[in-house]
Amino acid sequence: MKAEQKISVDAESLIVAATEQFVATARAAIAKRGVFHVALAGGSTPKGLYQKLATSPYTEQVDWARVHLFFGDERCVLPTHSDSNFKMAREAMIDHLPIPQENVHRMPTEEGVAPEVAIRYCRTMKDFLKGQPLDLVLLGLGPDGHIASLFPDTPALDVTETLTTSLYVEKFDSWRVTMTYPTINAAHQVIIFIAGEAKAAIVNDILTGAVQDLPIQRLAPQGEYYWFMDKAAAGQ
C-alpha cells in the first residue's frame, strides 16, 4: 500500500498536524472500542509530538485512562539510560499526563538478554491486545531506511511468527528489541515521521525507486498509512 503523504511547511507545523491526528485517532478508537492501543517510537520528531500532547488543549482532549502505551522498539539499556526510548517518552509526555502507570507497557530491557526480553514483551502484548491489532504505530525513518529496529541486512527482517524479536545491530554495537513486520502491518493506522533536510535524500531515493528493498519498503500496512513530512524532508 502506498502511503498518503502529509507535508507541513516546517517541523513545528508537522508536530501540530501529527498531534491532531493522534488525538483524533485516539478519540475514534475509544469511542468505537473503549480503548486505544498505541506503539510509540523514539527520535526527535516523535519527542516533539509527545511534548505537544502533554500541553493544553491536547491533554484534555483524550481520555488517558483508556490509553495503553506500547513501544515499537527499544535498546537493551536501563530505563533510566539516556538512550532509552521509554525514558524519552516518560520525560516528554508520560510524567505529564493522567495516564495510569499500569497502562504504560515498556520493554523490560534491564531484565535478561535481548531474546528473553522479546519473548516477555510478546507475552505482554498478547495479554493486553487479546489478538486485536494495535490502533496506531508510530515510526521514524533512519537514513539507511530502517524503521523501529528493523535494520538492513539483519535477521529481524524475516521474523514473521512472533510479535516481537531481538537483534544485534553491529554498527551501533547495540542489542535491540523490536516489533516485527506482521505486528506493524496489522495496525489500524501506521504513521512514519520524516523531518529535516538530512532525510531528503533517502525520501527521494524511496519515492523515485532509486533504491530497492530497504526496510521501510517492506512495510505493507493493512490499515491507514501516512508519511508525515516537513518540506525540508520532502524537498527533493
N, C-alpha and C positions, 0 to 999 in steps of 0.2 A: 504494500500500500504506500502511495506517495504521501509525504507529509504536507499538511497545509501550512504555508509559511505566514507568520505574523511578524511583520517588520516594523520596528519602532525607530524613531529618529535618533534616540540615544539610549545609553544604558539605563538611565533613570526611568525613562518612559517605558522601556521594556519591563522593568521591575513592576511598575504600576500595572501594566497590562497583564502580566503574569499573576500578580496578586488578585486582581479582579477575576481572572479565570479560575484561580484556586478557590476563591470564596464561592463563586457560582457553582463550581463542580462539587464542593463540599456540601453546600445547601441542597443541591439536587439529589445527591446520594442519601443525605439524611432524611429528606422528605420522602424518598422512594423506599429506602430500606432501613431507616432508623440508625444508620451508622455510616461512617466514612473512613475507609482504609487507604492510607497514602504511604508510598515509599519515598523517603527523602533522599536527596543527592548531596554530595559535597561540592565545594567550589565557590568561587566568589559571587557569581550571579545568583545561584540558589540562596546564598547567605543574604544577599540583598532582599530577596523575596521573603525570607524568614523574618528579617528585621522589619520589613514593611507590615507583615501580618501581625506583628506584635505592637502595632500602633493603631490608634483610633483613626478612622471609624472601623477598620477591618476587624479588629479584635472582637468588637461587639456583634459582628455580622455572622459569626459561626458559633454553633453550639459545641464548644470544645469538649464537653463531657461525652460527646458521641463520636469523637475523632480518635482514631488509633494510628499512631505513627510507627512506621517500619523504616528500615534503611536499605537502600539498594545495594550498597557495598560498604566495606569498612576495612581499614588497615588493621593488622593484628598488633595493636598497641593498647595501652591502658586507656580507659575512658577519660582520663584527665590529661592525656598527651596532646600536644599541640597539633599533631597530625590526625587526630580522631574526628571523623565526621560527626559523631554523636556530640562531642564537646562543642564543636562549632554550632550545631543546631541548638544545643541546650543554651548556650550563651546568647545566641542571636534571637531565639524565639521561645523555646520551651519554658525557660525560667520566668518568662514574662506573660505567660498565658494561663488561664484557668483550666489547664488540661490535667486530668488525674494522672499521677505517676504510673499507675498500673496500665495506662493506655499508651505508654511510651515503651516500645519494644526494640531495644538496642541489641546489636550483636554482642554477645558476651566474649569479646576478643581477648580478655585477660585470663580466660579460663581454658587451659589446654592448648593443643596445637590447632592450626587452622582447619584441618579436615574435621576435627571434633566440633569445632565452633560451627562449621557449616551444617553439620548434622543436627546439632542442637537448635540452630535457628530455623532450619527446615521444620522441625517439630513444632516450634513456637508458631510459625506461620500457619501450619496445618491446624493447630489447636484453635487459633483465633479466626482464621478465614473459613474453616469448615468446608473446603472445596470451592469456595467462591473466589473469583478473581479480585485483585486489588482494584480500587476505584480509580486511582491515579498513581502513575510512576513518574517521578521527576528525574531527569538525567542531564548531565553535562556532556560536552563533546571535547575529547582531547585532541591535540594537534596531530596525533597518529591515528585518529579515527576511532579511538576507544570510547566506550560508554560504560557506566558503572565501573567494574573492574574486569570487563571483558576486553582484554588487550590482544593485539595482533599476535598470531603465532603461539597462542597458549592453549592448553588442553581444555580450558574452561569454555571455549567457543563451541565445543562439540558436546557439552553435557546437556542432555535433554530429559533425563529420567528423574531429576530432583529439582526442587525449587531453588536451592542454593548450592554453591560449590566453592571450593577453595583453590587457590593458585599461588604460585611464587612468581613475582614479576622481577626478572633479573636486572633490568636496567635501573630499577629503584631499590634493589636488594630488599624487597618487601613481600611478606606474606599477606594475602588479601582473602576476604570472603565476599562473594558477590551473588546477587540473584542471577538466575540463568535466563536464556532467551525465552523458554516457554513461560516462565513467570511474568516476564515483562510483556511479552506479546499478548498474553491473555487479559491484560488490564483493560478496564473500560476506557481509559484515556492515558496516553503517553505524551509527555512534554519534554522536548530537548531544548536546553538553554544554550545559545551561542552568542557571545558578546565579545566585542573588541576587534581591532584591526588584525591582531595576531591570528585570528581564526578565519580571516577572509580567504586565505589560500586553500585551506582544507575544504571550506564550503564550496569554493569554485571548482575544485577537483571532483568533489562528490556530484555536484549538480550537472557538470559537463560530462561526467563519465570518464574523466581523465585517469581515474584510479578505480580499481575493482576490488571487491572482497574485503573492504575494511569492516571492522566490527559493526559500525553503525549501519552499513549497507546490508548486513544480515538481519536487521530488525524487520519484523513483519507483523506489526500491531494489528490485532483483530478489531480494536475499537477506534476511537478518535485518536489522531496522531498529528501533533503540532511541532513545528520548529518556531520557537520564539527567538528572534534575532534583532540586533540593532543594526543600523545602516552600515556601521563600520565593518561588522562581520559579513554582511550581505553585499558589500560594496562591489566586489568583482563580478 
